[in-house]
Amino acid sequence: MLFLALCLAGLAPGAATAWLLHQRHGWLPAVLAGLGVTASLPCLLVAAMVVAPPLGILVAIGSTVAALRAYDAGRIWIATTWVATALVALACAGVAL
């Protein structure tokens, strides 16, 4: 349930942008702007982890804890996603794997 809330929180800025822009500019520019805002958030996080390696390490630790809890609950695919997130965060932080 928390994973769903995180996904919705990541989509909310893009949806809000599209909703606010469609009144003045129409649906096509609004949807494109919403997609741009939604795509920029993960890119911003990756750039922040490259610039500040301790942030990448903290994200990796949090992702590892979430993966372990998901494995304990039997949710293999979600846990594997968290492991991939931890690996990306460690790579951004410059930790040799």
C-alpha contacts under 8 A as a table, 3 or more apart, distances in Angstrom:
res1	aa1	res2	aa2	distance
1	M	4	L	5.17
1	M	5	A	6.40
2	L	5	A	4.97
2	L	6	L	6.21
3	F	6	L	5.09
3	F	7	C	6.26
4	L	7	C	5.08
4	L	8	L	6.19
5	A	8	L	5.12
5	A	9	A	6.06
6	L	9	A	5.00
6	L	10	G	6.23
7	C	10	G	5.12
7	C	11	L	6.36
8	L	11	L	5.04
8	L	12	A	5.99
9	A	12	A	5.18
9	A	13	P	7.67
10	G	13	P	6.89
10	G	38	T	6.91
10	G	41	L	7.50
11	L	14	G	5.55
11	L	15	A	6.24
11	L	38	T	5.96
12	A	15	A	5.09
12	A	16	A	6.01
13	P	16	A	5.10
13	P	17	T	6.08
13	P	34	G	7.53
13	P	37	V	6.76
13	P	38	T	6.70
14	G	17	T	5.08
14	G	18	A	6.19
14	G	33	A	7.44
14	G	34	G	4.00
14	G	35	L	6.07
14	G	36	G	7.43
14	G	37	V	5.11
14	G	38	T	4.83
15	A	18	A	5.15
15	A	19	W	6.07
15	A	34	G	5.89
16	A	19	W	5.06
16	A	20	L	6.11
16	A	34	G	7.54
17	T	20	L	5.30
17	T	21	L	6.09
17	T	30	A	7.06
17	T	33	A	6.85
17	T	34	G	5.30
17	T	37	V	7.60
18	A	21	L	5.26
18	A	22	H	5.99
18	A	27	W	7.64
18	A	30	A	4.41
18	A	31	V	5.26
18	A	32	L	7.83
18	A	33	A	6.43
18	A	34	G	4.78
19	W	22	H	5.57
19	W	23	Q	7.48
19	W	30	A	7.13
20	L	23	Q	6.40
20	L	30	A	7.82
21	L	24	R	5.76
21	L	25	H	5.96
21	L	26	G	7.19
21	L	27	W	7.84
21	L	29	P	7.69
21	L	30	A	5.04
22	H	25	H	5.37
22	H	26	G	4.48
22	H	27	W	4.97
22	H	28	L	7.95
22	H	29	P	7.49
22	H	30	A	5.07
22	H	31	V	7.91
23	Q	26	G	6.13
25	H	29	P	6.38
25	H	30	A	6.75
26	G	29	P	6.29
26	G	30	A	6.33
27	W	30	A	5.00
27	W	31	V	5.89
28	L	31	V	5.29
28	L	32	L	6.23
29	P	32	L	5.09
29	P	33	A	6.05
30	A	33	A	5.15
30	A	34	G	6.10
31	V	34	G	4.95
31	V	35	L	6.13
32	L	35	L	5.11
32	L	36	G	6.19
33	A	36	G	4.98
33	A	37	V	6.24
34	G	37	V	5.18
34	G	38	T	6.14
35	L	38	T	5.04
35	L	39	A	6.02
36	G	39	A	5.18
36	G	40	S	6.01
37	V	40	S	5.16
37	V	41	L	6.69
38	T	41	L	5.82
38	T	42	P	7.87
39	A	42	P	6.20
39	A	43	C	6.78
40	S	43	C	5.05
40	S	44	L	5.91
41	L	44	L	5.08
41	L	45	L	6.33
42	P	45	L	5.05
42	P	46	V	6.25
43	C	46	V	5.14
43	C	47	A	6.14
44	L	47	A	5.08
44	L	48	A	6.06
45	L	48	A	5.03
45	L	49	M	6.23
46	V	49	M	5.13
46	V	50	V	6.32
46	V	89	A	7.52
46	V	92	C	6.81
47	A	50	V	5.10
47	A	51	V	6.23
48	A	51	V	5.14
48	A	52	A	5.86
48	A	55	L	7.43
48	A	56	G	7.99
49	M	52	A	5.10
49	M	53	P	5.40
49	M	54	P	7.49
49	M	55	L	5.46
49	M	56	G	4.56
49	M	89	A	6.84
49	M	92	C	5.65
49	M	93	A	5.89
50	V	53	P	5.87
50	V	56	G	7.29
50	V	92	C	4.82
50	V	93	A	5.58
50	V	94	G	7.63
52	A	55	L	5.67
52	A	56	G	7.04
52	A	93	A	7.28
53	P	56	G	5.02
53	P	57	I	6.38
53	P	92	C	7.11
53	P	93	A	4.14
53	P	94	G	7.02
54	P	57	I	4.99
54	P	58	L	6.20
54	P	93	A	6.99
55	L	58	L	5.07
55	L	59	V	6.16
55	L	93	A	7.67
56	G	59	V	5.09
56	G	60	A	6.10
56	G	89	A	4.84
56	G	90	L	6.01
56	G	92	C	6.37
56	G	93	A	4.99
57	I	60	A	4.98
57	I	61	I	6.18
57	I	89	A	6.66
57	I	90	L	6.11
57	I	93	A	6.41
58	L	61	I	5.10
58	L	62	G	6.20
59	V	62	G	5.13
59	V	63	S	6.00
59	V	86	A	6.85
59	V	89	A	6.29
60	A	63	S	5.03
60	A	64	T	6.01
60	A	85	T	7.11
60	A	86	A	4.14
60	A	87	L	7.04
60	A	89	A	5.40
60	A	90	L	6.12
61	I	64	T	5.10
61	I	65	V	6.28
61	I	86	A	7.16
62	G	65	V	5.20
62	G	66	A	6.21
62	G	86	A	7.97
63	S	66	A	5.02
63	S	67	A	6.02
63	S	82	W	5.28
63	S	83	V	6.61
63	S	85	T	6.44
63	S	86	A	5.27
64	T	67	A	4.97
64	T	68	L	6.19
64	T	82	W	6.68
64	T	83	V	6.22
64	T	86	A	6.13
65	V	68	L	5.19
65	V	69	R	6.30
66	A	69	R	5.18
66	A	70	A	6.14
66	A	79	A	7.21
66	A	82	W	6.58
67	A	70	A	5.03
67	A	71	Y	6.08
67	A	78	I	7.45
67	A	79	A	4.30
67	A	80	T	6.90
67	A	81	T	7.81
67	A	82	W	5.10
67	A	83	V	5.98
68	L	71	Y	5.09
68	L	72	D	6.20
68	L	79	A	6.97
69	R	72	D	5.05
69	R	73	A	6.25
69	R	79	A	7.80
70	A	73	A	5.01
70	A	74	G	6.26
70	A	75	R	5.25
70	A	76	I	6.89
70	A	78	I	6.60
70	A	79	A	4.99
71	Y	74	G	5.05
71	Y	75	R	5.67
71	Y	76	I	5.76
71	Y	79	A	5.65
72	D	75	R	7.64
75	R	78	I	5.68
75	R	79	A	6.16
76	I	79	A	5.11
76	I	80	T	6.07
77	W	80	T	5.06
77	W	81	T	6.27
78	I	81	T	5.05
78	I	82	W	6.39
79	A	82	W	5.05
79	A	83	V	6.27
80	T	83	V	4.97
80	T	84	A	6.26
81	T	84	A	5.08
81	T	85	T	6.25
82	W	85	T	4.94
82	W	86	A	6.21
83	V	86	A	5.01
83	V	87	L	6.26
84	A	87	L	5.06
84	A	88	V	6.22
85	T	88	V	5.16
85	T	89	A	6.14
86	A	89	A	5.07
86	A	90	L	6.16
87	L	90	L	5.13
87	L	91	A	6.12
88	V	91	A	5.04
88	V	92	C	6.13
89	A	92	C	5.07
89	A	93	A	6.16
90	L	93	A	4.96
90	L	94	G	6.26
90	L	95	V	5.39
90	L	96	A	7.91
90	L	97	L	7.96
91	A	94	G	5.10
91	A	95	V	5.80
91	A	96	A	7.24
91	A	97	L	7.73
92	C	95	V	7.68
